[in-house]
Each structure stands twice: as C-alpha cells, then as structure tokens.
Amino acid sequence: MSTYTLKDRHRTGRVSIRASADPHRKDFVGRVSDGTQATVGSEQGDYMHVQIVDRSISGWVHKDSLSRQDSGAMCGCGKPTYNGQWNELCSRACSGPRLTGKDSGAMCGCGKPTYNGQWNELCSRACSGPRLTGKDSGAMCGCGKPTYNGQWNELCSRACSGPRLTGKDSGAMCGCGKPTYNGQWNELCSRACSGPRLTGKEGGPKCPDCDKCMQWSDSSREEYAHGWRCNNIDRCGSNGKAGYLRWCCAACKNDFCHECYKVPKCPQGHLLWPLGNREDNGWACDGRRSPGGCLSGCTGFHQSLRWNRFRCAECDYDLCGRCFDRRQDPGMGGTKRSFSGDESFRGQSTRLQTLPGASETPLKVAVWNGASDDGTYKSTADSSKAAEHFASGGIAVIICPEGSLARDAFATKGYQVKAGHDSFAAKLLMFYDPKVLTPTAELQEKHIRGGGPKLDKDDQPRFDHTGKPLLFRGGSCFCVWFKQIDTDQDVLVTAVHAGHYDTVRMRNPSCEQGKRVGEAIAAIRKLQEDNGANEADKVIVAGDFNELGLLMQDDMAMWGPLPGSIPNKSCSDVGDTHKNGQFDRIATGGQAVKSSAVTHRNLDKFGSDHNAVSAWGV
C-alpha cells in the first residue's frame, strides 16, 4: 500500500476519520492532526480506506484529504492527484485538466522541466544541471518563506499558520497583463493567450509595492477596459485611455505615465510600442547603430528570433528589450526607488490643476491592522516591514488597530504616536510623521456600540460553556487635530476600530442589530461634528470598520463614515481586505481636498490577517 499525507480540507488543523464511506453518516472513529501519515487501501466512491501510520486508527477519509507529498503529482486545478500519479485528477468531481510530470513546475538548473517532474533531478542525462530543490521553485508561503516542498498552496513548515498562497499570488505575469496560470515567469495566463511570455527581468522601474520590475504596457484588460490613471496624478495630472502606454504592475494595480518615469522614444520623439515576441519577421534592432552597438548582439536582419520588440511603426524604428532598458532614464535603471516626494519628478513641471484653496502638497494616509490581539497572526505580523514600507513611501499618517506591538517598529522610523485612553482604545494607534504634521489639540475619543447578544437561528441568545451570554464586542474611535506644516492647513484625523455585528441581522433596520449599526455610524460622525470637522481643511477617517465596511459597500451614501456636510468626499473601494470582506477603509474630504485626485490601493498584509490600504493625494 502507498503512503500519503492527510490534509485538512477545512483549515481546522484536524482531519476526521470515518467508520464508513457513507457521507451521510456521522460515525467518526477519531481525528488526527493535519500532516499525519497514512497508508491507503481500498476505494469506495469519493472515500479511501486509510491506516494511520504508527497508530491503531483506521477508517475512511475523503480523497481530497489525501496528498501524496512524495510524488508532487498535481491535477490541473492545482490540487494533488488522488493517487499521487501524474495524468490523474484530484477527485471524480474535478474536470482537470490532467497534467503530465512536465507540468509540475519542478525545474532543472538549466531552465527546463525535470524529466520526471521531480525536484533535485535533471531534464535529461546529457544535462549538467545544476539540480534544484523545491526551495528554488518560487512557490511561497504567506509568511514570506518558500514552501517546504516547492508547491503552491502549501506552508513553509507545520508550525507556520500561513496563509497558503496560490500561484496567482506570485506576481509572475503573462505579457497580456494577467497572472500566469502556474505562478511561474516565462509562462502564459492560459493556452488561448498569445502572450508574450515575460521573464520578470524586463528591466522596467521597480513597483513600489512588490519591488518587481513594471512592464511598459498597453494592457486594457478587465479593470483597465475604461482606461487608467497614473498613481502620481496629483502631481502629473495624467490619465490614460484604454490601450495607452504606461509603466504597469498588473499584480499590484500600479500605473505610472511616461512623464513620471522617462522612457525611450524613437529619434522623432514617439513612444515605442511593446510587441513582445509576437511579430517575428526578421526585424533588426536599431540599437546596433548606437555607440557600443546592440546589447543583444544584433548586427543585421534575421537575427531577432524570439526577442522582445519595442517599435515605432510611423518611423520604422525598433529596439530589442535590452537596448530599450539601456535607454531608460538613468535615474531608475536597476535601482530600487520609491514613488514618493519630489525625487520621482526631478526636472519636471507639475501640471495638477487644483480647486480653489486646494492643497498643492497632498498627504498620504494608510491603515494597517497590527493583529496584536489575534492569537494566530500575532506572531506573524511584521510591524518592522510595515513601518519600513510606509516610511519609504512617505506616508504621513497610519491608523493601526490592534497596534500595541507595533510601537517600537514605527518609532525607529521617526513616527510619533497617539492612542486612546480606555483599555480597548489604547490598542488603537495613530502614527504620524512629525516633519509633516503637528498636533494642535488634545485627543478626543468615543465608544462605538457593538452588536449586542449573539443569537441562534431561532433568535434565542447563545451562551458559552460557563453559561455566560455571548456578545458582539463594541469598538472605539478617537480624533486628533493637526496642522500640516508646509501648507498651514488644519487637518482632522479620526481613527476607528469598530465593533462586530451579525452580518444578516444588521441589514434589518427594525431589529436590535439594525439599530445598533446605525448608532455606531452615527457615533463616528458625531465625534467629528462635535470637534468641528466642518472647519477643517482636510478630514480623514480611517481604520478597521469590521462589518460596517460591508454596509459601506452596500450603500456608501447611507453608511459612509464622514459627516454629510463635508465636501469633496471619497472613500476607498479596493476589494476585500480581510477574508470576510472589505473591512479596512479610508474616507477623506474637506475644502482643500480634490476627491478626483485621491487614489487608493490594496497593499500587502505584512503578516497580519488584514491587507493594508493606502490613500494618496489627500
């Protein structure tokens, strides 16, 4: 019999062993830890009979709970095959496709797949390698380390809580702008796509979030169907129509115009169009006429097979990928740079047309849940990495719910801190850059009412094992007045860590839960109104709104956290920031804010269970 590893399908950390293969009977004989070894015997429907290694437990488990980790054989859906063999599926219900060992992702050091789909092997007997381990695959655990077996959707070790990532999270991109199908560079997003294939070393400026090279791209797929907007629009004023060229990181949704980062042009000043390696007609690189010649070695026509091509059709001018990279603005070539401050705009004019009284020095704001109260993510939250990211990006204010363990990391980056006074609000922190903002008034805080008693499906109260009623906890918010030093503008910043609520009952305004969420939003708005929000040049509200964030998604006009009298309002809408939805939000407004210039981004988790969110151009 073959030996397999039992995998938890429901992320509880345990696998249930059944007495029979009947899925309708709940006759369990025991539960074992995720990762336990077992030998597999007979098959019945979707279940396999197993004998736990070194233990007297035997019974039936679902095929999806079996992983033959020593084989690495994968189904086309991304799960291990049910029997550890290539060209099989993970279960009868799966449509695949079926993969061969060549599709495993196991690579020889020469760059080709290994002959049998196993790591630490070669592509052929004639190859000298070197041999690579799964650690070289690029497959990453959510904590930032390589997975233990080089496969996506795995962890770095049994002790790690992840999260598990798929190949879609790798950042490896197809030339069309979508993630590659298996998370590997030099692949396509699907069989139907013509690419081009990218290596991840095309040499563009670094993305400020993932630090990988951006692509000079005209992608107009999916969210770019109606055009794009430069991240630095508050400084350069650039908007682009669908299909127009710019530097793009499709994984992080970052876009920068050719004014913000200079790009090579033809001798007549036209932008060069990226053709990838799609048009292979024997073209010659015009970089061969430059001092030093073509960096790819081109000396004439019919030498450019499979080369990346950048072309001006009007002037019949072509550059290969290497010559294109060489002619980029020297200030960005091969250097990690942040898109912040005036460094990115040296020698360029600012074209931003501001509203009357609008600030010509916008603020950058972020929110990140530090997970200091989360038993699972408390140990993985990397406040040092978060602080480094925000400081290098010029973020002036960071709202940090559950941030009690992040104080020292942010202090080392020069941030000062404000925190609430009661036991819960004391963990809600507001980090600010004293070189940008100066506090001008004492902190004011307010309690946010929670959802009250937890009810069962019959609307009866639920109790814990001691007989104590289960409650949805409340939350807290506080506000601080600042003076923006370079503009002398008054800025009111409110930090929020809301309570929890029943996601179904809270949408019913006639029940107790519906009333409580209304009171919670009213409390946040009233805190701002009582502290003179209408007199502020800029009003900022940010934090972890928990289930209130879902209501904002339903109807921002009704549930938005800013008082109704605040002009030029906008609120982040960047997709889910938590496994349960878009909990983390930044809302801005005020007479000195140009709402159309404010851009929002969904950032990294930095080891927390929440993604960080940023707002630029406030």
Buried (B, 14 or more C-beta within 10 A) or exposed (E): EBBBBBBBBEEEEBBBBBBEBEEEEEEEEBBBEBBBBBBBEEBEEBBBBBBBEEEEBBBBBBBBBBBBBEBBBBBBEBBBBBBBEBBBBBBEEBEEEBBEBBBBBBBBBEEEBBBBBBBBBBBEEEBEEEBBEBBBBBBBBBBBEBBBBBBBBBBBEEEBBBBBBEBBBBBBBBBBBBBBBBBBBBBBBEEEBEBBBBEBEBBBBBBBBBEBBBBBBBBBEEEBEEBBBBBBBBBBBBEBEEEBBBBBBBBBBBBBBBBBBBBBBBEEEBBBEBBBBEEBEEBBBBBBEBEEBBBBEBEEEEBBEEBBBBBBEEBEBBBBBBBBBBBBEEBBEEEEBBBBEEEBBEEEEBEBEBBEEBBEEBBBBBBBBBBBBBEEBBBBBBBBBBBBBBBBBBBBBBBBBBBBBBBEBBEEBEBBBBBBEEEBBEBBBBBBBEEBBBBEBEBBBBBBBBBBBBBEEEEEEEEEEEEEEEBBEBBBBBBBBBBBBEBEBBBBBBBBBBBBBBBEBBBEEEBBBBBBBBEBBEBBBBBBBEBEBBEBBBBBBBBBBBBBBBBBBEEBEEBBBBBEEBBBBBBBEBEBBBEEBBBBBBBBBBBBBBBBBBBBBBBBBBBBBBBBBBBBBB
